[in-house]
Each structure stands twice: as C-alpha cells, then as structure tokens.
Amino acid sequence: MQRRKLIKNLGVGAVAAGALAACSEQSCEEGGAADKGRASKGKTFKWKMVTTWPKNFPGLGTGAQYLADLIPQMTGNRVQVKLYAARELVPAFEVFGAVSAGTAEMGHGAAYYWKGKHPATQFFTCVPFGFNATEMSGWLQFGGGMQLWEELYDKFNLIPNEAGNTGAQMAGWFNKPINTVDDLRGLKMRIPGLGGEVIKRLGGAPVNLPGGEIFTSLQSGAIDATEWVGPYNDLAFGLHQAAKYYYTTPWHEPGPTLEAIINKDAFAELPADLQVAVRAACRVANSQMLAEYTARNNAAMNSLVNEHKVNMLPLPTVVTDELRRVSDEVVAEIAQHDELSQRIYKSYEAFREQTVTYSRISEQAYLNVRNPA
C-alpha cells in the first residue's frame, strides 16, 4: 500500500516536473499558451493613450487623464498609461486609426467622430432627442447596447468602453438670434455627429472641428455658431467672448458617452485580472466625469450670467419641433446602411420607448413637481 502510494506520488511529481520544464521552454514568465490568464503574471505593460482633447482641458482632458492615472492604481502598477493629448502624438481625429493600428494601445474620444468609418458609430455617443446619461448607461450595460458596440468595433480591431459623460449639452453659441427654422439656413456651425446632419437638412453647413480650434474659428468668423459642451467647458474656452447668443435647450447631445477604445491585440496580452481591472477603471471614469459636470456646471453658469452678463436663452418651440422631426428621419436612415446598423437602431429605439414611458412617471414627474413652472 505504502509502495503504491509512493509510486503514485512520484508519478505526480514527474508530471509536475515535466510541466515546469515545458513552461521553462515556453518562458514561464509569459505563461505559455495553456493559460493566458497566468500568461503575463508579474509583467508590466506600458501603454500609450491618445486623446481627441486639448491638454489638461477641464472635464474632458482631465477626465482622460484621470483614467490614465486610475488604471495603474487599479492594476498594482502592472498596466502603466502615458497620456498624449490631441496633436502630441497624433491629431485629434486620428485617434481611432492610431489605436486600431496599434500605434497606441488606448484612445479617449467620442464615437461620433468616426462616422466616416461607419455611420452607426454615432449611436454610441448620442442621438438627438435620445438617451440622457443614465439611460445611455442602462442601454449599454443592460439593454444589449455594449454587445452591439463591441460587434461594430470588432472589425476595426478595437474594444470600446464607456469612459465619461458630460450630461445634457447646451444648444450652443450663435452670432445671430435663432427665432425660426429659417435662421438656420446658411449657418456655418461646428456641430458633429447626427446633430450636424440635422442642421444640414435644415439648410445649415455643419463643420467638424476639434475642441482646440473652436474659439479662434468662432472669433474669426470661419464659423457662425458652435455647440461645445455646457457652462463648465464653454466658460473655460471663453466662448462668451466670441459669440453674442447662448442657447441652452439640449437637443443634439442629451447624454453623450465618451469612449475609451483599446487595441484588441494589446488587450489580449493582458492576463484576465488586468483585463477586468482596465474595463472597471473605464466604468469608474465614466461615473466620475458625470459627477464632475453635474457639480461644476452650476458654478460656471452663475459666472457666465452674473459676471459676464451672458443672456442664456431657450430655443423657440417652433425650432425644437422641427429639429425633432428631422432628427427622427436622420436617425432612421442610419439603419438602412447595413444589417448591423439596423439591429443597433432597433435595439436603441426599443430601449428608448421603454425609458420614455417609465421616465414620464418617475424622473420627469419628479422634476415637474420639484420645479413647478
């Protein structure tokens, strides 16, 4: 009995020794092909993150930096991230291509900037008259949106993550009053994504500019109007010095999601625990940014009104009604691009129908009783 036990133990030891030898041949530090989770245990990964934002720009640029700093903290410094602002490594609108090609392992921006790659990318930033920030997270995390987003980006060798949200954005800054829809005709306006297509349908000329070029373009007259974000960012850019009219009614970006895109090959090199930590860091950054904008927009609004004497105006109802009508047409047309676009559209619309129904008796009802007219 003892002899058989000894032989059995020796056999186990021999198998273990053989495994160790094989591991040594394949480099145990890398972990071998058998267990990718153990593959890079202890290895340090040095990533580059490129962004579409100006260096240290409040909220957006600092939000990207927050994520770059958070990832090392959440991974025990095993994933280190060096951030490059717009034009430090690549121009703002080349972030998608740079991460797709592996020039950088990670990028921070907004999906609607990549509509030239595929028109359905725009669903994953925002849809005019669509989801607010919390509804967008609900669709992505529990309504099938994230799976569709990952499917869309898969052919570009990318993994998307929600990594920030500004909350509802202002309609923008204009150098002439907007009283009717006719006032939008011929208007050169910096407005990206689906909102830009709506302005085009109504006779305007949408212009896609990175944030760092907005002020000078508005001041010089290269554009007649611009949307940017809201009081916090608009004050930081000094847009009140370049335009007379500040229209507040959110319509084009009711809850825009910012994205952290990760090169699939770089992500696959991470062991499982680091993969989970990196994606969790993106979720934390998403929540953190929304909280910051919720807090800081109030003070910035007060500064614009009381210190800089900005007249904040709602868009006329006759204008928003037409914007809504055309928006519905524009969004529905995206679904005709291909089969995946159609599935994304159907998923988005089904979830929106549910949230509209519920919000009427919950959030909207509460705001109506809290803030009576």
C-alpha positions in Angstrom: 0.0 0.0 0.0 2.7 2.4 1.0 4.7 1.4 -2.0 1.8 2.1 -4.4 1.3 5.5 -2.7 5.0 6.3 -3.1 4.9 5.4 -6.8 1.8 7.4 -7.3 3.3 10.5 -5.7 6.5 10.0 -7.7 4.3 9.9 -10.9 2.6 13.2 -9.9 6.0 14.7 -9.2 7.2 13.7 -12.6 4.2 15.2 -14.3 4.8 18.5 -12.4 8.5 18.4 -13.2 7.6 17.9 -16.9 5.2 20.8 -16.8 7.8 23.0 -15.2 10.3 22.0 -17.9 7.8 22.7 -20.7 6.9 26.0 -19.0 10.6 26.9 -19.0 10.9 26.2 -22.7 7.9 28.5 -23.5 9.0 31.1 -20.9 7.1 30.7 -17.7 7.2 34.4 -17.2 5.0 34.8 -20.3 2.9 31.9 -19.1 2.7 29.7 -22.2 -0.4 29.2 -24.4 -2.2 26.9 -22.0 -3.3 29.6 -19.5 -3.5 33.1 -20.9 -4.7 34.4 -17.5 -1.4 33.4 -15.9 0.5 34.3 -19.1 1.8 37.6 -18.0 1.6 37.4 -14.3 4.1 39.9 -12.9 4.8 41.5 -16.3 4.5 45.3 -16.6 2.6 46.6 -19.6 3.3 50.2 -20.8 0.5 51.7 -22.8 0.1 54.9 -24.7 -3.3 56.7 -24.6 -4.1 59.2 -27.3 -7.0 61.6 -27.0 -9.1 64.0 -29.0 -8.9 66.6 -26.3 -6.7 69.6 -25.6 -4.0 69.1 -22.9 -5.5 69.3 -19.4 -8.8 70.7 -20.7 -11.2 70.8 -17.8 -13.6 67.8 -17.7 -12.7 66.2 -21.0 -8.9 66.3 -21.0 -8.7 65.9 -17.2 -11.2 63.1 -17.4 -9.0 61.2 -19.8 -6.0 61.9 -17.5 -8.0 60.6 -14.5 -8.5 57.3 -16.4 -4.8 57.1 -17.3 -3.9 57.6 -13.7 -6.5 55.3 -12.4 -5.5 52.2 -14.4 -2.1 51.9 -12.8 -3.7 52.3 -9.4 -6.3 49.6 -10.1 -3.7 47.2 -11.6 -1.0 47.5 -9.0 1.1 49.5 -11.5 1.2 46.5 -13.8 -0.5 48.5 -16.5 1.1 51.9 -16.9 -0.5 54.5 -19.1 1.1 57.6 -20.6 -1.4 60.1 -22.0 -0.9 62.1 -25.2 -3.3 65.0 -25.8 -4.5 65.9 -29.2 -1.6 66.5 -31.6 1.0 65.4 -29.1 1.3 62.0 -30.9 -1.5 62.1 -33.4 -4.1 64.7 -34.5 -7.4 64.7 -32.7 -9.3 62.9 -35.4 -6.7 60.2 -36.0 -7.2 58.6 -32.6 -9.4 55.8 -33.9 -7.0 54.8 -36.6 -3.9 55.1 -34.3 -5.4 52.7 -31.8 -6.8 50.4 -34.4 -3.3 50.0 -36.0 -1.6 49.6 -32.6 0.3 52.9 -32.8 -1.2 53.5 -29.3 -2.8 50.8 -27.1 -5.7 53.1 -26.0 -7.6 56.2 -27.0 -10.1 58.5 -25.4 -12.6 60.4 -27.5 -16.2 60.2 -28.8 -17.6 57.6 -31.2 -19.5 60.1 -33.4 -16.1 61.5 -34.6 -15.7 58.2 -36.5 -18.9 58.3 -38.6 -16.7 58.2 -41.7 -15.6 54.7 -40.6 -19.1 53.5 -40.1 -22.3 55.7 -39.7 -23.6 53.6 -36.8 -20.7 54.7 -34.5 -22.8 57.8 -33.8 -25.4 55.8 -31.8 -22.7 55.2 -29.2 -22.1 58.8 -28.4 -25.6 60.2 -28.5 -28.7 60.5 -30.6 -30.6 63.8 -30.9 -33.6 63.7 -28.6 -32.3 60.3 -27.4 -31.0 58.9 -24.2 -29.7 61.0 -21.3 -26.6 59.9 -19.5 -28.2 57.3 -17.1 -30.4 55.9 -19.9 -27.4 55.5 -22.1 -25.6 53.5 -19.5 -28.7 51.5 -19.0 -28.9 50.6 -22.7 -25.2 49.8 -22.9 -25.0 47.7 -19.7 -28.4 46.0 -19.6 -30.1 46.6 -22.9 -27.7 44.9 -25.3 -26.0 48.1 -26.4 -22.5 47.1 -25.4 -22.6 43.8 -27.2 -23.6 45.7 -30.4 -20.9 48.3 -29.9 -18.3 45.6 -29.5 -19.5 43.9 -32.6 -19.3 47.1 -34.6 -15.7 47.8 -33.4 -14.5 44.3 -33.7 -13.6 44.6 -37.4 -11.5 47.6 -36.5 -9.5 45.6 -34.0 -10.9 47.7 -31.1 -12.7 47.1 -27.8 -15.0 50.0 -26.8 -15.8 51.2 -23.3 -17.9 54.0 -21.9 -15.5 56.3 -20.1 -17.2 59.6 -19.5 -20.3 61.6 -19.9 -21.0 65.4 -19.7 -24.7 65.1 -19.2 -27.1 67.2 -21.4 -25.3 69.7 -23.5 -26.3 73.3 -24.4 -27.6 74.1 -27.9 -24.7 76.4 -28.4 -23.3 79.8 -29.1 -24.5 81.9 -32.1 -23.6 85.2 -33.6 -27.2 85.9 -34.6 -30.5 85.2 -33.0 -32.4 82.0 -33.8 -36.1 82.8 -33.9 -37.3 80.5 -36.7 -36.0 77.5 -38.6 -35.2 79.8 -41.5 -32.5 81.4 -39.2 -30.6 78.1 -39.5 -30.2 78.3 -43.3 -26.7 79.1 -44.4 -25.4 78.9 -40.8 -21.9 77.6 -40.6 -22.0 75.7 -37.3 -19.4 73.5 -35.6 -21.6 70.5 -34.7 -20.5 66.9 -35.1 -22.5 63.6 -35.3 -26.1 63.2 -36.1 -26.9 66.7 -34.8 -24.7 68.1 -37.7 -26.7 66.1 -40.2 -29.9 67.6 -38.8 -28.6 71.1 -39.2 -27.5 70.3 -42.8 -31.0 69.0 -43.6 -32.4 72.3 -42.4 -30.1 74.3 -44.7 -27.1 74.9 -42.4 -23.5 73.9 -43.0 -22.1 71.7 -40.2 -18.4 71.8 -39.6 -16.5 69.2 -37.7 -13.7 70.9 -35.7 -11.7 69.5 -32.7 -12.1 71.4 -29.5 -8.8 73.2 -29.7 -9.9 75.1 -32.8 -13.4 76.2 -31.8 -12.7 79.6 -30.2 -10.4 81.0 -33.0 -12.8 79.8 -35.7 -15.8 81.4 -34.0 -13.9 84.6 -33.2 -12.6 84.9 -36.8 -15.9 84.3 -38.4 -14.8 81.0 -40.0 -17.9 79.6 -38.3 -21.1 81.4 -37.3 -22.1 79.2 -34.4 -20.8 76.3 -32.3 -22.0 73.8 -29.8 -19.4 72.6 -27.4 -20.5 71.2 -24.1 -22.0 73.3 -21.4 -21.2 76.2 -19.0 -18.2 74.5 -17.4 -16.4 73.9 -20.6 -17.8 76.9 -22.5 -16.6 79.3 -19.8 -13.1 77.6 -19.9 -12.9 78.2 -23.6 -14.1 81.8 -23.3 -16.8 81.3 -25.9 -18.8 84.2 -24.4 -16.1 86.4 -25.8 -16.7 85.2 -29.3 -20.5 85.0 -29.7 -23.5 87.0 -28.5 -26.2 84.5 -28.1 -26.1 81.4 -25.8 -29.0 79.0 -26.5 -29.5 76.4 -23.8 -32.1 73.9 -24.9 -30.4 70.5 -25.0 -31.5 68.6 -28.1 -28.5 67.2 -30.1 -26.5 65.7 -27.2 -28.8 64.8 -24.3 -26.3 62.5 -22.7 -23.1 62.0 -24.8 -21.0 59.0 -23.9 -17.2 59.4 -24.2 -15.3 56.3 -25.1 -12.1 54.6 -24.2 -11.1 52.4 -27.1 -8.5 49.6 -26.6 -6.5 47.8 -29.2 -7.7 44.2 -29.2 -4.2 42.7 -29.6 -2.9 44.8 -26.7 -5.9 43.8 -24.5 -5.5 40.1 -25.3 -1.9 40.2 -24.0 -3.2 41.2 -20.5 -4.0 38.4 -18.0 -7.7 38.1 -17.1 -7.4 40.0 -13.8 -5.9 43.1 -15.6 -8.5 42.9 -18.3 -11.2 43.2 -15.7 -9.4 46.0 -13.9 -8.9 48.1 -17.0 -12.5 47.8 -18.0 -13.6 48.5 -14.5 -11.5 51.7 -14.4 -13.3 52.9 -17.5 -16.6 52.5 -15.7 -15.3 54.4 -12.7 -14.1 57.2 -15.0 -17.5 57.3 -16.7 -19.2 57.9 -13.3 -16.6 60.3 -12.1 -16.9 62.6 -15.2 -20.7 62.8 -15.0 -20.5 63.7 -11.3 -17.9 66.5 -12.0 -20.1 68.1 -14.7 -23.1 67.9 -12.5 -21.2 69.8 -9.8 -19.3 72.3 -11.9 -21.9 73.4 -14.5 -23.9 75.2 -11.8 -21.0 77.5 -10.7 -20.0 78.1 -14.3 -23.5 79.1 -15.3 -23.6 81.6 -12.4 -20.3 83.1 -13.6 -21.5 83.4 -17.2 -24.7 85.1 -16.1 -23.6 87.2 -13.2 -20.0 88.1 -14.0 -20.0 88.1 -17.8 -23.7 89.1 -18.3 -24.4 86.3 -20.8 -28.1 86.1 -21.8 -29.0 82.4 -21.7 -32.0 81.7 -24.0 -34.1 78.7 -24.7 -34.6 77.7 -28.4 -38.1 78.6 -29.6 -40.6 75.7 -29.6 -41.1 76.1 -33.3 -37.4 75.4 -33.9 -37.2 72.4 -31.5 -40.3 70.9 -33.0 -38.7 70.9 -36.5 -35.3 69.7 -35.1 -37.1 66.7 -33.5 -39.0 65.9 -36.7 -35.8 65.9 -38.9 -33.8 64.1 -36.2 -36.2 61.2 -36.3 -35.7 61.0 -40.1 -31.9 61.2 -39.9 -31.6 58.5 -37.2 -34.0 56.1 -39.1 -31.9 56.5 -42.3 -28.7 55.3 -40.5 -30.5 51.9 -40.0 -30.5 51.5 -43.8 -26.7 51.4 -44.0 -26.4 47.7 -43.3 -27.8 44.8 -41.3 -25.8 45.7 -38.2 -26.9 49.3 -38.3 -30.5 48.1 -38.4 -30.0 45.9 -35.4 -28.4 48.8 -33.5 -31.3 51.1 -34.4 -33.9 48.6 -33.4 -32.3 47.9 -30.1 -31.9 51.7 -29.4 -35.4 52.5 -30.3 -36.9 49.6 -28.3 -35.0 50.7 -25.2 -35.9 54.4 -25.7 -39.6 53.5 -25.9 -39.3 51.8 -22.5 -37.4 54.6 -20.9 -39.7 57.3 -22.2 -42.7 55.5 -20.8 -41.1 55.0 -17.4 -39.4 58.4 -17.1 -42.8 60.1 -17.5 -44.0 58.7 -14.2 -40.5 58.8 -12.5 -37.8 61.3 -13.3 -39.9 63.6 -15.4 -42.7 63.6 -12.9 -40.4 64.3 -10.0 -38.7 67.2 -11.8 -42.2 68.7 -12.6 -43.2 68.7 -9.0 -39.9 69.8 -7.7 -39.5 72.6 -10.2 -43.1 73.9 -10.9 -43.2 76.5 -13.7 
